[in-house]
Structure formats: C-alpha cells, structure tokens
Amino acid sequence: MIAEGRIALHGEKLTTPATLLEDLNGVTVDGQPVKAPTAARLFCFYKPAGTLTAARDPKGRPTIYDKLPPGLPRLMPVGRLDFNTEGLLLLTNDGELKRQLELPKTGVVRRYRARAFGDVTQAQLEDLAEGVTVEGVRYGPIDANLERRTGRNCWIELSLTEGKNREVRNILAYLGLQVSRLIRTSYGPFSAEGMTPGNIGEVQREELFRFRQSLK
C-alpha cells in the first residue's frame, strides 16, 4: 500500500515502511484517517443445534449469524462447532484474541457432554488420557468420564485443549459409540450454565483482562 502511494502522514505520501509513529494522528489511507483499534470484546453465545459456524452457506442452511440479535459489533467465532453440535461458542471482535484462544499451546480447556449409544467402559475412556490416533489424525490427551448410563445409552463428559475438527465425534466413533447429542458446556472459565439456545452475553472487560493475563 505504501508502494502504491496510498498511505500518507500529514498529507505527505510515505515512501518507506521504516516510519516510526508515536500514534495514528495524521495517518491516512486513500485520504481517510486511520482510526485507533477498538477495544477487544468477548461474547458467550449458546449456539443452537442445526446452525453453521459460518457467515453464509451456499446451501441456504441457517448460520449462527441468523440467530444473533441486531446491534452487535462485527464478531468472529473462536473455533467452530459442528452443524449439529450445540453449546458455548465464544465470539469476539478482535482477531488477535481469537487466534490466542484457538491455539492448542495456549492450553484453554474445552468441556463437552455427549449422549451416545453403544458400550464403553470407564477404562476405555481413561485410555484417552494418553492421546489416540484415528485414521491417521493424532489427538492429544482427553479427560473423559462416564457420567451415567441407561441401557445402552450413556452420557460422557470430556475435557480437551486441542479442539480439532470433529474431534469428540471422531474419538467416540473410534470407541464404537454413536453420538446423538453433543454439547460444549464451557471454554476456559466461561460456561454455558443457565443459557438456552440463542442466548448471548458479553464478558465484562475486567474479567476478560484477568483471563488474558492468565493465558500461557
């Protein structure tokens, strides 16, 4: 953009990127003043099942943006939830915060509850703590516990830090289980407790600051 002559400082076109700025006063792009970045904001949204974590869908299926109330800033999802998965989805206006929360090395714990059909033992679930490879994909350690069983149906609680595509479903299928319902109950310290599908609430600025300070 500098080479194209689109950036100016106090009306003078810049010719080199090696320009030190104390602030954005006088900086323009295509003649328009550059605004200071807005403060990072984070929202907790209860994604309904049957919605895509996408801005639009060529097939016309509903997306999370169809379910959000008007008047919100432009928001990006932190990670994704499958079409049929429900529960807590974090949304932010800040790309850096989004990347920070998504990186596995940051170590943010995601918790899920899965209702599944089939037979599984607690010992099999505990083996997931060592990680597992499914169809050539390596999944990191997962803390999984059998919550309760009714006949051949069971509820399983799982905690993980990677959040790879369809991770929970793929791992439970590897154990011979058929998932009929999957809910993300929390992401880090943020919980879906007390929320219903379509609910959204903003994380208070002080709470967000403390959380970012705690990240690795």
ZADREN-135776 format. One record per residue: x, y, z of N, C-alpha, C in turn. Coordinates in steps of 0.1 Angstrom, whole numbers, plus 5000, padded with zeros to 4 digits. Layout:
! residues N
X/Y/Z/X/Y/Z/X/Y/Z;
...
//
This chain:
! residues 216
5008/4988/5000/5000/5000/5000/5009/5013/5000;
5020/5012/5007/5029/5023/5007/5035/5025/4993;
5039/5014/4987/5045/5014/4973/5035/5020/4963;
5022/5018/4966/5012/5023/4957/5008/5037/4960;
5015/5043/4970/5012/5057/4973/4999/5060/4980;
4994/5049/4987/4980/5051/4993/4981/5056/5008;
4993/5055/5014/4995/5059/5028/5001/5073/5029;
4996/5081/5037/5001/5095/5039/5002/5098/5054;
5011/5107/5057/5013/5112/5070/5013/5127/5070;
5002/5133/5075/5000/5148/5075/5001/5153/5061;
4994/5145/5052/4993/5149/5038/5005/5146/5029;
5015/5141/5034/5027/5137/5026/5027/5122/5024;
5028/5117/5012/5028/5103/5009/5040/5096/5015;
5039/5085/5022/5050/5078/5027/5057/5070/5015;
5070/5070/5016/5078/5062/5006/5085/5050/5012;
5085/5049/5025/5092/5037/5031/5084/5032/5043;
5084/5019/5045/5077/5013/5057/5085/5016/5070;
5097/5020/5069/5105/5023/5081/5102/5037/5086;
5089/5038/5090/5084/5051/5095/5080/5049/5109;
5085/5055/5119/5082/5054/5133/5070/5063/5137;
5060/5058/5143/5048/5065/5147/5046/5064/5162;
5044/5076/5168/5040/5075/5183/5025/5073/5184;
5017/5077/5174/5003/5075/5174/4998/5076/5160;
4985/5075/5158/4979/5075/5145/4975/5088/5140;
4978/5099/5147/4974/5112/5143/4980/5116/5129;
4972/5120/5120/4977/5124/5107/4979/5113/5097;
4977/5100/5101/4979/5089/5092/4966/5087/5084;
4967/5086/5071/4955/5084/5062/4958/5072/5053;
4947/5065/5049/4948/5055/5038/4938/5060/5028;
4942/5062/5015/4933/5067/5005/4926/5079/5009;
4933/5088/5017/4928/5100/5021/4919/5100/5033;
4916/5088/5039/4907/5086/5050/4916/5084/5063;
4912/5091/5073/4920/5090/5086/4919/5076/5091;
4930/5071/5097/4930/5057/5103/4926/5058/5117;
4916/5050/5121/4911/5050/5134/4919/5042/5143;
4919/5045/5156/4926/5037/5166/4918/5024/5167;
4925/5012/5170/4918/5000/5172/4908/5000/5183;
4897/4993/5181/4887/4993/5192/4891/4983/5202;
4886/4984/5214/4889/4975/5225/4884/4961/5222;
4892/4951/5226/4887/4937/5224/4875/4934/5233;
4865/4928/5227/4853/4924/5234/4851/4909/5231;
4845/4902/5241/4843/4888/5240/4828/4885/5245;
4821/4877/5237/4808/4873/5240/4806/4858/5241;
4797/4854/5250/4793/4840/5252/4780/4838/5245;
4780/4829/5235/4768/4826/5227/4765/4812/5228;
4752/4808/5231/4748/4794/5231/4743/4791/5217;
4752/4784/5210/4749/4780/5196/4738/4769/5196;
4727/4772/5189/4717/4761/5187/4722/4750/5178;
4717/4738/5180/4720/4727/5171/4713/4731/5158;
4719/4726/5147/4713/4729/5134/4716/4742/5128;
4728/4748/5132/4733/4760/5127/4748/4759/5123;
4752/4766/5113/4766/4766/5108/4774/4776/5115;
4786/4773/5119/4795/4783/5124/4802/4790/5112;
4794/4798/5104/4799/4804/5092/4791/4817/5089;
4796/4825/5081/4789/4838/5078/4777/4835/5068;
4779/4825/5059/4768/4822/5050/4770/4808/5045;
4759/4802/5039/4760/4788/5035/4754/4788/5021;
4762/4783/5011/4756/4782/4997/4744/4773/4996;
4742/4764/5006/4730/4755/5006/4718/4762/5013;
4720/4773/5018/4709/4780/5025/4706/4776/5039;
4715/4768/5045/4712/4764/5059/4714/4775/5068;
4707/4775/5080/4709/4787/5089/4723/4787/5095;
4728/4799/5098/4741/4801/5104/4739/4808/5117;
4750/4808/5125/4750/4815/5138/4746/4830/5137;
4749/4836/5125/4746/4850/5123/4731/4852/5121;
4724/4842/5117/4709/4843/5116/4703/4843/5130;
4710/4838/5140/4704/4837/5153/4709/4848/5163;
4719/4856/5159/4724/4867/5167/4714/4879/5167;
4712/4886/5178/4704/4897/5178/4710/4909/5171;
4702/4919/5167/4708/4930/5160/4716/4939/5170;
4724/4948/5164/4731/4958/5172/4744/4954/5178;
4749/4942/5174/4762/4937/5179/4773/4942/5169;
4785/4943/5174/4796/4947/5165/4799/4935/5156;
4808/4937/5146/4812/4926/5138/4820/4916/5146;
4814/4903/5147/4820/4893/5156/4825/4881/5148;
4836/4875/5153/4842/4863/5147/4841/4852/5157;
4838/4840/5152/4837/4829/5162/4851/4824/5166;
4853/4820/5178/4865/4814/5183/4864/4799/5181;
4871/4794/5171/4869/4780/5168/4856/4778/5161;
4852/4765/5161/4840/4762/5154/4832/4751/5162;
4819/4750/5160/4811/4739/5164/4804/4733/5152;
4804/4720/5151/4797/4713/5140/4782/4718/5139;
4777/4715/5127/4763/4719/5124/4753/4714/5135;
4755/4701/5139/4746/4695/5149/4750/4696/5163;
4762/4703/5166/4767/4705/5179/4761/4718/5185;
4757/4717/5198/4752/4729/5204/4761/4733/5216;
4758/4745/5221/4765/4749/5234/4773/4761/5232;
4783/4763/5241/4790/4776/5242/4800/4778/5230;
4797/4789/5224/4806/4794/5213/4810/4808/5216;
4823/4811/5218/4828/4824/5221/4829/4832/5208;
4825/4845/5208/4826/4854/5197/4834/4866/5201;
4842/4871/5192/4850/4883/5195/4851/4892/5183;
4854/4905/5186/4857/4915/5175/4872/4916/5173;
4880/4908/5180/4894/4910/5180/4901/4898/5174;
4908/4900/5162/4915/4888/5156/4926/4882/5164;
4933/4891/5171/4944/4886/5179/4939/4877/5191;
4929/4882/5197/4923/4874/5208/4917/4861/5203;
4911/4861/5191/4906/4849/5185/4917/4839/5183;
4928/4843/5177/4939/4834/5175/4945/4829/5188;
4946/4838/5198/4952/4834/5210/4944/4823/5217;
4931/4824/5216/4922/4814/5223/4922/4801/5215;
4924/4801/5202/4923/4789/5194/4936/4781/5194;
4947/4787/5197/4960/4779/5197/4960/4768/5207;
4963/4756/5203/4964/4745/5213/4974/4748/5224;
4985/4755/5220/4996/4757/5230/4992/4766/5241;
4981/4774/5239/4976/4783/5249/4970/4775/5260;
4965/4763/5257/4960/4753/5267/4947/4756/5273;
4938/4763/5266/4925/4766/5271/4916/4753/5270;
4910/4749/5281/4903/4737/5282/4889/4739/5277;
4885/4730/5268/4871/4730/5263/4864/4717/5269;
4852/4719/5274/4845/4708/5281/4832/4705/5273;
4829/4692/5272/4817/4688/5264/4810/4677/5272;
4797/4676/5269/4789/4665/5273/4783/4658/5260;
4785/4645/5260/4780/4638/5248/4770/4627/5252;
4759/4626/5245/4750/4615/5247/4752/4605/5236;
4755/4593/5239/4759/4583/5229/4753/4570/5231;
4752/4562/5220/4746/4549/5220/4757/4539/5218;
4758/4529/5226/4768/4519/5225/4774/4515/5238;
4784/4506/5238/4790/4501/5250/4804/4506/5251;
4807/4512/5263/4821/4517/5266/4823/4516/5281;
4835/4514/5284/4839/4513/5299/4847/4525/5303;
4847/4527/5316/4855/4538/5321/4870/4536/5318;
4874/4524/5318/4888/4521/5315/4892/4525/5301;
4882/4523/5291/4885/4527/5277/4886/4542/5276;
4877/4549/5284/4877/4564/5284/4890/4569/5290;
4895/4563/5301/4907/4567/5307/4919/4566/5298;
4918/4556/5289/4930/4554/5280/4931/4566/5271;
4921/4574/5269/4922/4586/5260/4931/4596/5266;
4934/4595/5279/4944/4605/5285/4958/4604/5279;
4961/4593/5272/4973/4591/5266/4973/4597/5251;
4962/4601/5247/4960/4605/5233/4957/4593/5224;
4953/4596/5212/4949/4585/5203/4950/4589/5189;
4953/4580/5180/4954/4583/5166/4942/4576/5159;
4934/4584/5152/4922/4579/5145/4923/4583/5130;
4924/4572/5122/4925/4574/5107/4936/4584/5104;
4948/4582/5110/4959/4590/5107/4960/4604/5114;
4950/4607/5121/4950/4620/5128/4953/4618/5143;
4963/4625/5148/4967/4623/5162/4960/4633/5171;
4952/4628/5181/4945/4636/5190/4953/4636/5204;
4954/4648/5210/4961/4649/5222/4953/4643/5234;
4958/4644/5246/4952/4638/5258/4938/4644/5260;
4929/4635/5264/4915/4639/5267/4911/4633/5280;
4905/4641/5289/4900/4636/5301/4885/4633/5299;
4882/4620/5300/4868/4615/5297/4863/4607/5309;
4850/4609/5312/4844/4602/5323/4830/4598/5319;
4826/4586/5323/4813/4581/5321/4804/4587/5332;
4795/4596/5328/4786/4603/5337/4775/4594/5342;
4768/4588/5333/4757/4579/5337/4753/4570/5325;
4747/4559/5327/4742/4550/5317/4728/4546/5319;
4721/4545/5308/4707/4540/5308/4706/4530/5297;
4706/4517/5300/4706/4507/5289/4719/4508/5282;
4718/4510/5268/4730/4512/5260/4732/4526/5257;
4724/4535/5263/4727/4550/5261/4735/4555/5273;
4744/4564/5270/4752/4569/5281/4755/4584/5279;
4758/4591/5290/4763/4605/5289/4778/4604/5293;
4786/4611/5285/4800/4611/5288/4805/4626/5288;
4813/4629/5298/4819/4642/5300/4834/4642/5294;
4837/4652/5286/4851/4652/5281/4857/4666/5282;
4870/4666/5285/4877/4678/5285/4890/4677/5276;
4892/4687/5268/4904/4687/5259/4909/4701/5256;
4920/4702/5250/4926/4715/5248/4929/4718/5233;
4927/4708/5224/4930/4710/5210/4919/4715/5202;
4907/4708/5203/4896/4713/5195/4897/4711/5180;
4903/4700/5176/4904/4697/5162/4890/4694/5156;
4890/4695/5143/4877/4694/5136/4870/4680/5139;
4858/4681/5144/4850/4669/5148/4857/4660/5158;
4866/4665/5166/4874/4657/5175/4866/4648/5184;
4856/4653/5191/4849/4645/5200/4841/4634/5193;
4834/4638/5182/4827/4628/5175/4836/4617/5169;
4847/4621/5164/4856/4611/5158/4862/4601/5168;
4865/4606/5180/4871/4598/5190/4860/4588/5196;
4848/4593/5198/4838/4584/5203/4834/4574/5193;
4834/4578/5180/4831/4568/5170/4842/4557/5169;
4855/4561/5172/4866/4552/5173/4863/4542/5184;
4856/4546/5195/4853/4537/5206/4840/4529/5203;
4835/4531/5191/4823/4523/5188/4810/4529/5192;
4810/4542/5196/4798/4549/5200/4792/4558/5190;
4779/4559/5190/4772/4567/5181/4766/4579/5188;
4771/4591/5185/4767/4603/5192/4754/4608/5187;
4745/4610/5197/4731/4615/5193/4730/4630/5197;
4738/4634/5207/4737/4648/5211/4751/4652/5216;
4756/4664/5212/4769/4669/5217/4767/4684/5221;
4772/4687/5233/4770/4700/5239/4784/4705/5244;
4788/4716/5240/4800/4722/5246/4795/4730/5258;
4800/4726/5270/4795/4733/5282/4803/4744/5287;
4816/4744/5283/4825/4756/5287/4837/4757/5278;
4843/4769/5279/4855/4772/5271/4863/4780/5281;
4874/4774/5286/4881/4781/5297/4872/4783/5309;
4872/4795/5314/4864/4798/5326/4850/4802/5323;
4847/4802/5310/4833/4807/5305/4824/4795/5303;
4812/4796/5309/4803/4784/5309/4790/4787/5303;
4784/4777/5298/4770/4778/5292/4759/4775/5302;
4763/4774/5315/4753/4771/5325/4743/4782/5326;
4730/4778/5326/4720/4788/5327/4716/4794/5314;
4723/4791/5303/4720/4796/5290/4711/4787/5282;
4703/4792/5273/4694/4784/5264/4698/4788/5250;
4695/4779/5240/4699/4782/5226/4695/4796/5222;
4705/4803/5216/4703/4816/5211/4706/4827/5221;
4709/4823/5233/4713/4834/5243/4727/4839/5240;
4729/4852/5243/4742/4858/5242/4744/4868/5253;
4757/4868/5258/4760/4878/5269/4775/4882/5267;
4778/4894/5271/4792/4899/5270/4799/4896/5282;
4812/4892/5281/4821/4891/5292/4826/4905/5296;
4825/4907/5309/4829/4920/5314/4844/4923/5312;
4847/4936/5309/4860/4939/5305/4871/4935/5315;
4868/4936/5328/4877/4933/5338/4880/4918/5339;
4869/4910/5337/4870/4895/5336/4878/4891/5324;
4876/4897/5313/4884/4894/5301/4898/4897/5303;
4901/4909/5309/4915/4913/5311/4922/4902/5320;
4916/4898/5331/4922/4888/5340/4924/4875/5333;
4914/4871/5324/4916/4859/5317/4928/4859/5308;
4929/4870/5300/4940/4871/5291/4954/4871/5298;
4954/4877/5310/4966/4877/5318/4970/4863/5323;
4960/4854/5324/4962/4841/5329/4967/4831/5318;
4965/4835/5305/4969/4826/5294/4984/4824/5293;
4988/4812/5288/5002/4809/5287/5008/4817/5276;
//
